[in-house]
Amino acid sequence: MKKWTRWEDWVAIAAGLAVALSTLFVPPMGASVAIMVTLGALLIVSGLVNLAMPGLVAMEYVQGALGVLLIISPWIGGYADPMTFGAAWMSWIGGAVVVIVAALAIRPSMRAHQDAITH
């Protein structure tokens, strides 16, 4: 598998960027800004690591875990307000996208890891 070509990691980076930058546009509630910027930045970093080293299977699980954390963060951070399109919805949508693409990327990453070991 070639470096810098996996669409799943580019989508995870875009989701992390969208979540982090959305704090500039959505009204802050609770700990939304700190949580969303932190998790968004971690998603960007993990996506870049995955793009640079596509055979690291553990990083796919890290991305999935960050997505799950993003999904549950509105309740933990006190900004779960489903009635308005705000920080909670950005966290839920971004987290769901990341969980889906991380799940889709696990099998190809395992294949790349096995190919690197056997050759």
MDAnalysis code that builds the backbone (N, CA, C; Angstrom):
import MDAnalysis as mda
import numpy as np

u = mda.Universe.empty(357, n_residues=119, atom_resindex=np.repeat(np.arange(119), 3), trajectory=True)
u.add_TopologyAttr("name", ["N", "CA", "C"] * 119)
u.add_TopologyAttr("resid", np.arange(1, 120))
u.add_TopologyAttr("resname", ["MET", "LYS", "LYS", "TRP", "THR", "ARG", "TRP", "GLU", "ASP", "TRP", "VAL", "ALA", "ILE", "ALA", "ALA", "GLY", "LEU", "ALA", "VAL", "ALA", "LEU", "SER", "THR", "LEU", "PHE", "VAL", "PRO", "PRO", "MET", "GLY", "ALA", "SER", "VAL", "ALA", "ILE", "MET", "VAL", "THR", "LEU", "GLY", "ALA", "LEU", "LEU", "ILE", "VAL", "SER", "GLY", "LEU", "VAL", "ASN", "LEU", "ALA", "MET", "PRO", "GLY", "LEU", "VAL", "ALA", "MET", "GLU", "TYR", "VAL", "GLN", "GLY", "ALA", "LEU", "GLY", "VAL", "LEU", "LEU", "ILE", "ILE", "SER", "PRO", "TRP", "ILE", "GLY", "GLY", "TYR", "ALA", "ASP", "PRO", "MET", "THR", "PHE", "GLY", "ALA", "ALA", "TRP", "MET", "SER", "TRP", "ILE", "GLY", "GLY", "ALA", "VAL", "VAL", "VAL", "ILE", "VAL", "ALA", "ALA", "LEU", "ALA", "ILE", "ARG", "PRO", "SER", "MET", "ARG", "ALA", "HIS", "GLN", "ASP", "ALA", "ILE", "THR", "HIS"])
u.atoms.positions = np.array([
    [0.856, -1.173, 0.000],
    [0.000, 0.000, 0.000],
    [0.903, 1.238, 0.000],
    [0.592, 2.168, -0.885],
    [1.399, 3.365, -1.006],
    [1.044, 4.381, 0.072],
    [2.074, 5.121, 0.476],
    [1.859, 6.172, 1.464],
    [1.056, 7.317, 0.862],
    [0.308, 8.009, 1.716],
    [-0.417, 9.227, 1.377],
    [-1.547, 9.014, 0.366],
    [-2.058, 7.783, 0.230],
    [-3.094, 7.551, -0.775],
    [-4.399, 7.000, -0.214],
    [-4.462, 6.683, 1.060],
    [-5.675, 6.055, 1.596],
    [-6.759, 7.085, 1.861],
    [-7.884, 6.923, 1.194],
    [-8.970, 7.887, 1.313],
    [-9.552, 7.908, 2.722],
    [-9.539, 6.759, 3.413],
    [-10.110, 6.704, 4.760],
    [-9.384, 7.664, 5.704],
    [-8.072, 7.716, 5.572],
    [-7.298, 8.599, 6.451],
    [-7.503, 10.064, 6.093],
    [-7.658, 10.353, 4.804],
    [-7.943, 11.732, 4.400],
    [-9.305, 12.171, 4.937],
    [-10.264, 11.266, 4.948],
    [-11.593, 11.597, 5.493],
    [-11.501, 11.834, 7.003],
    [-10.709, 11.019, 7.698],
    [-10.541, 11.216, 9.142],
    [-9.872, 12.560, 9.430],
    [-8.890, 12.934, 8.619],
    [-8.241, 14.234, 8.786],
    [-9.243, 15.361, 8.547],
    [-10.033, 15.232, 7.492],
    [-11.041, 16.261, 7.188],
    [-12.069, 16.368, 8.315],
    [-12.481, 15.236, 8.872],
    [-13.440, 15.261, 9.983],
    [-12.820, 15.930, 11.208],
    [-11.571, 15.614, 11.509],
    [-10.883, 16.253, 12.631],
    [-10.743, 17.751, 12.433],
    [-10.420, 18.152, 11.209],
    [-10.301, 19.571, 10.894],
    [-11.651, 20.269, 11.013],
    [-12.698, 19.629, 10.511],
    [-14.037, 20.212, 10.594],
    [-14.485, 20.376, 12.048],
    [-14.229, 19.366, 12.862],
    [-14.630, 19.437, 14.274],
    [-13.861, 20.535, 14.988],
    [-12.552, 20.589, 14.767],
    [-11.734, 21.593, 15.449],
    [-12.102, 23.009, 15.002],
    [-12.292, 23.203, 13.702],
    [-12.602, 24.544, 13.196],
    [-14.045, 24.961, 13.455],
    [-14.920, 24.003, 13.674],
    [-16.323, 24.353, 13.923],
    [-16.484, 25.123, 15.222],
    [-15.512, 25.039, 16.099],
    [-15.595, 25.789, 17.358],
    [-15.565, 27.295, 17.115],
    [-15.104, 27.696, 15.931],
    [-15.105, 29.117, 15.593],
    [-16.488, 29.608, 15.184],
    [-17.371, 28.675, 14.788],
    [-18.658, 29.059, 14.210],
    [-19.873, 28.672, 15.051],
    [-19.739, 27.652, 15.882],
    [-20.882, 27.233, 16.693],
    [-20.758, 27.857, 18.082],
    [-21.884, 28.170, 18.706],
    [-21.808, 28.772, 20.042],
    [-21.236, 27.787, 21.068],
    [-20.281, 28.241, 21.871],
    [-19.682, 27.346, 22.867],
    [-20.650, 27.024, 23.999],
    [-20.595, 25.792, 24.432],
    [-21.403, 25.337, 25.565],
    [-20.537, 24.397, 26.398],
    [-20.563, 24.526, 27.683],
    [-19.796, 23.631, 28.542],
    [-18.325, 23.629, 28.157],
    [-17.786, 22.442, 28.009],
    [-16.377, 22.283, 27.651],
    [-16.204, 21.971, 26.168],
    [-17.142, 22.413, 25.348],
    [-17.139, 22.032, 23.936],
    [-15.879, 22.468, 23.201],
    [-15.429, 23.673, 23.430],
    [-14.280, 24.185, 22.682],
    [-13.032, 23.361, 22.976],
    [-12.741, 23.156, 24.243],
    [-11.534, 22.411, 24.612],
    [-11.577, 20.971, 24.104],
    [-12.704, 20.324, 24.282],
    [-12.822, 18.923, 23.867],
    [-12.747, 18.789, 22.356],
    [-13.471, 19.637, 21.650],
    [-13.518, 19.510, 20.191],
    [-12.187, 19.868, 19.539],
    [-11.516, 20.883, 20.036],
    [-10.209, 21.243, 19.482],
    [-9.196, 20.135, 19.766],
    [-9.210, 19.606, 20.976],
    [-8.266, 18.543, 21.342],
    [-8.498, 17.283, 20.526],
    [-9.735, 16.802, 20.487],
    [-10.019, 15.582, 19.731],
    [-9.838, 15.794, 18.226],
    [-10.184, 16.962, 17.722],
    [-9.968, 17.262, 16.316],
    [-8.486, 17.246, 15.963],
    [-7.663, 17.849, 16.810],
    [-6.217, 17.852, 16.573],
    [-5.646, 16.435, 16.646],
    [-6.112, 15.648, 17.603],
    [-5.640, 14.264, 17.710],
    [-6.043, 13.438, 16.494],
    [-7.225, 13.703, 15.949],
    [-7.648, 13.012, 14.727],
    [-6.770, 13.397, 13.544],
    [-6.418, 14.658, 13.448],
    [-5.541, 15.110, 12.369],
    [-4.177, 14.430, 12.479],
    [-3.623, 14.405, 13.682],
    [-2.315, 13.776, 13.882],
    [-2.374, 12.281, 13.592],
    [-3.402, 11.604, 14.084],
    [-3.494, 10.158, 13.842],
    [-3.704, 9.858, 12.362],
    [-4.443, 10.715, 11.672],
    [-4.622, 10.536, 10.235],
    [-3.322, 10.717, 9.475],
    [-2.543, 11.703, 9.866],
    [-1.250, 11.918, 9.219],
    [-0.287, 10.764, 9.477],
    [-0.315, 10.232, 10.688],
    [0.525, 9.063, 11.000],
    [0.091, 7.875, 10.157],
    [-1.203, 7.666, 10.034],
    [-1.714, 6.565, 9.211],
    [-1.343, 6.740, 7.742],
    [-1.377, 7.962, 7.252],
    [-1.008, 8.205, 5.860],
    [0.482, 7.961, 5.624],
    [1.300, 8.353, 6.590],
    [2.742, 8.189, 6.443],
    [3.182, 6.738, 6.623],
    [2.490, 6.008, 7.489],
    [2.833, 4.612, 7.768],
    [1.574, 3.761, 7.687],
    [1.160, 3.365, 6.477],
    [-0.142, 2.712, 6.306],
    [-0.283, 1.326, 6.935],
    [0.791, 0.711, 7.416],
    [0.691, -0.626, 7.990],
    [0.496, -0.659, 9.491],
    [0.298, 0.480, 10.128],
    [0.116, 0.514, 11.582],
    [-1.346, 0.247, 11.935],
    [-1.652, -0.980, 12.218],
    [-3.032, -1.372, 12.505],
    [-3.529, -0.706, 13.789],
    [-2.660, -0.561, 14.765],
    [-3.071, 0.021, 16.045],
    [-3.592, 1.446, 15.880],
    [-3.055, 2.187, 14.916],
    [-3.512, 3.562, 14.720],
    [-4.941, 3.620, 14.203],
    [-5.374, 2.580, 13.503],
    [-6.778, 2.527, 13.071],
    [-7.693, 2.408, 14.281],
    [-7.260, 1.607, 15.255],
    [-8.039, 1.468, 16.479],
    [-8.016, 2.765, 17.288],
    [-6.887, 3.466, 17.254],
    [-6.800, 4.762, 17.934],
    [-7.786, 5.743, 17.307],
    [-7.826, 5.773, 15.968],
    [-8.783, 6.646, 15.301],
    [-10.220, 6.279, 15.659],
    [-10.522, 4.997, 15.688],
    [-11.866, 4.566, 16.078],
    [-12.209, 4.981, 17.493],
    [-11.239, 4.845, 18.400],
    [-11.461, 5.254, 19.789],
    [-11.668, 6.763, 19.897],
    [-10.916, 7.529, 19.122],
    [-11.117, 8.984, 19.119],
    [-12.503, 9.335, 18.586],
    [-12.973, 8.593, 17.588],
    [-14.321, 8.808, 17.079],
    [-15.381, 8.521, 18.131],
    [-15.198, 7.437, 18.870],
    [-16.136, 7.102, 19.946],
    [-16.102, 8.182, 21.026],
    [-14.910, 8.644, 21.374],
    [-14.804, 9.722, 22.362],
    [-15.512, 10.983, 21.878],
    [-15.411, 11.244, 20.597],
    [-16.085, 12.414, 20.038],
    [-17.599, 12.259, 20.115],
    [-18.080, 11.045, 19.919],
    [-19.526, 10.799, 19.999],
    [-20.048, 10.992, 21.421],
    [-19.318, 10.520, 22.417],
    [-19.801, 10.626, 23.801],
    [-19.415, 11.940, 24.477],
    [-18.544, 12.721, 23.857],
    [-18.060, 13.949, 24.495],
    [-19.142, 14.986, 24.802],
    [-20.215, 15.111, 24.025],
    [-21.226, 16.102, 24.426],
    [-21.839, 15.833, 25.798],
    [-22.001, 14.587, 26.149],
    [-22.565, 14.256, 27.466],
    [-21.511, 14.439, 28.557],
    [-20.286, 14.092, 28.250],
    [-19.218, 14.242, 29.241],
    [-18.883, 15.713, 29.459],
    [-18.846, 16.482, 28.357],
    [-18.459, 17.888, 28.440],
    [-19.590, 18.849, 28.719],
    [-20.801, 18.343, 28.860],
    [-21.928, 19.197, 29.201],
    [-22.406, 20.091, 28.071],
    [-22.293, 19.622, 26.831],
    [-22.794, 20.430, 25.717],
    [-23.729, 19.643, 24.800],
    [-24.420, 18.680, 25.366],
    [-25.387, 17.887, 24.592],
    [-26.693, 18.657, 24.475],
    [-26.883, 19.332, 23.359],
    [-28.113, 20.064, 23.090],
    [-28.604, 19.665, 21.698],
    [-29.422, 18.612, 21.622],
    [-29.850, 18.136, 20.305],
    [-30.864, 19.045, 19.606],
    [-31.358, 20.050, 20.272],
    [-32.387, 20.901, 19.678],
    [-31.806, 21.953, 18.738],
    [-30.534, 22.265, 18.872],
    [-29.904, 23.244, 17.989],
    [-28.731, 22.588, 17.283],
    [-28.460, 23.044, 16.072],
    [-27.301, 22.516, 15.353],
    [-26.079, 23.254, 15.870],
    [-25.422, 22.625, 16.803],
    [-24.270, 23.265, 17.421],
    [-23.146, 22.280, 17.638],
    [-22.458, 22.487, 18.725],
    [-21.271, 21.701, 19.026],
    [-21.588, 20.213, 19.177],
    [-22.714, 19.897, 19.783],
    [-23.059, 18.489, 19.984],
    [-23.233, 17.770, 18.655],
    [-23.952, 18.392, 17.729],
    [-24.170, 17.748, 16.433],
    [-22.863, 17.603, 15.657],
    [-21.998, 18.593, 15.742],
    [-20.696, 18.487, 15.066],
    [-19.892, 17.331, 15.653],
    [-19.940, 17.163, 16.960],
    [-19.233, 16.056, 17.601],
    [-19.823, 14.715, 17.188],
    [-21.152, 14.616, 17.204],
    [-21.793, 13.345, 16.848],
    [-21.537, 12.970, 15.390],
    [-21.691, 13.917, 14.490],
    [-21.491, 13.627, 13.069],
    [-20.026, 13.325, 12.781],
    [-19.139, 14.167, 13.286],
    [-17.707, 13.933, 13.081],
    [-17.257, 12.608, 13.671],
    [-17.717, 12.293, 14.869],
    [-17.367, 11.024, 15.507],
    [-17.874, 9.826, 14.736],
    [-19.114, 9.914, 14.245],
    [-19.683, 8.802, 13.468],
    [-18.909, 8.584, 12.173],
    [-18.546, 9.661, 11.502],
    [-17.762, 9.548, 10.265],
    [-16.422, 8.879, 10.551],
    [-15.773, 9.287, 11.616],
    [-14.461, 8.720, 11.956],
    [-14.575, 7.242, 12.329],
    [-15.580, 6.888, 13.095],
    [-15.753, 5.476, 13.465],
    [-15.974, 4.629, 12.211],
    [-16.769, 5.117, 11.285],
    [-17.050, 4.354, 10.057],
    [-15.792, 4.199, 9.217],
    [-15.063, 5.289, 8.982],
    [-13.877, 5.159, 8.126],
    [-12.762, 4.379, 8.813],
    [-12.675, 4.459, 10.133],
    [-11.676, 3.650, 10.842],
    [-12.006, 2.169, 10.713],
    [-13.289, 1.832, 10.819],
    [-13.695, 0.434, 10.651],
    [-13.409, -0.054, 9.233],
    [-13.630, 0.809, 8.254],
    [-13.352, 0.430, 6.868],
    [-11.855, 0.305, 6.586],
    [-11.030, 0.990, 7.352],
    [-9.592, 0.998, 7.101],
    [-8.841, -0.116, 7.822],
    [-9.477, -0.800, 8.752],
    [-8.760, -1.814, 9.528],
    [-8.288, -2.966, 8.646],
    [-9.147, -3.507, 7.826],
    [-8.777, -4.651, 6.976],
    [-7.636, -4.309, 6.006],
    [-7.707, -3.199, 5.250],
    [-6.576, -2.862, 4.376],
    [-5.282, -2.616, 5.148],
    [-5.389, -2.055, 6.330],
    [-4.199, -1.821, 7.142],
    [-3.585, -3.137, 7.599],
    [-4.420, -4.089, 7.952],
    [-3.924, -5.416, 8.348],
    [-3.229, -6.091, 7.163],
    [-3.807, -5.959, 5.984],
    [-3.210, -6.523, 4.786],
    [-1.849, -5.898, 4.496],
    [-1.750, -4.568, 4.615],
    [-0.485, -3.873, 4.380],
    [0.548, -4.289, 5.412],
    [0.109, -4.489, 6.645],
    [1.019, -4.927, 7.707],
    [1.549, -6.322, 7.416],
    [0.675, -7.231, 7.004],
    [1.098, -8.598, 6.696],
    [2.012, -8.630, 5.478],
    [1.735, -7.819, 4.466],
    [2.591, -7.758, 3.291],
    [3.987, -7.251, 3.638],
    [4.057, -6.299, 4.545],
    [5.350, -5.745, 4.958],
    [6.163, -6.778, 5.727],
    [5.482, -7.643, 6.483],
    [6.198, -8.643, 7.274],
    [6.679, -9.791, 6.387],
    [5.876, -10.230, 5.440],
    [6.222, -11.402, 4.642],
    [7.198, -11.100, 3.507],
    [7.427, -9.839, 3.187],
    [8.335, -9.529, 2.084],
    [9.617, -9.020, 2.555],
])
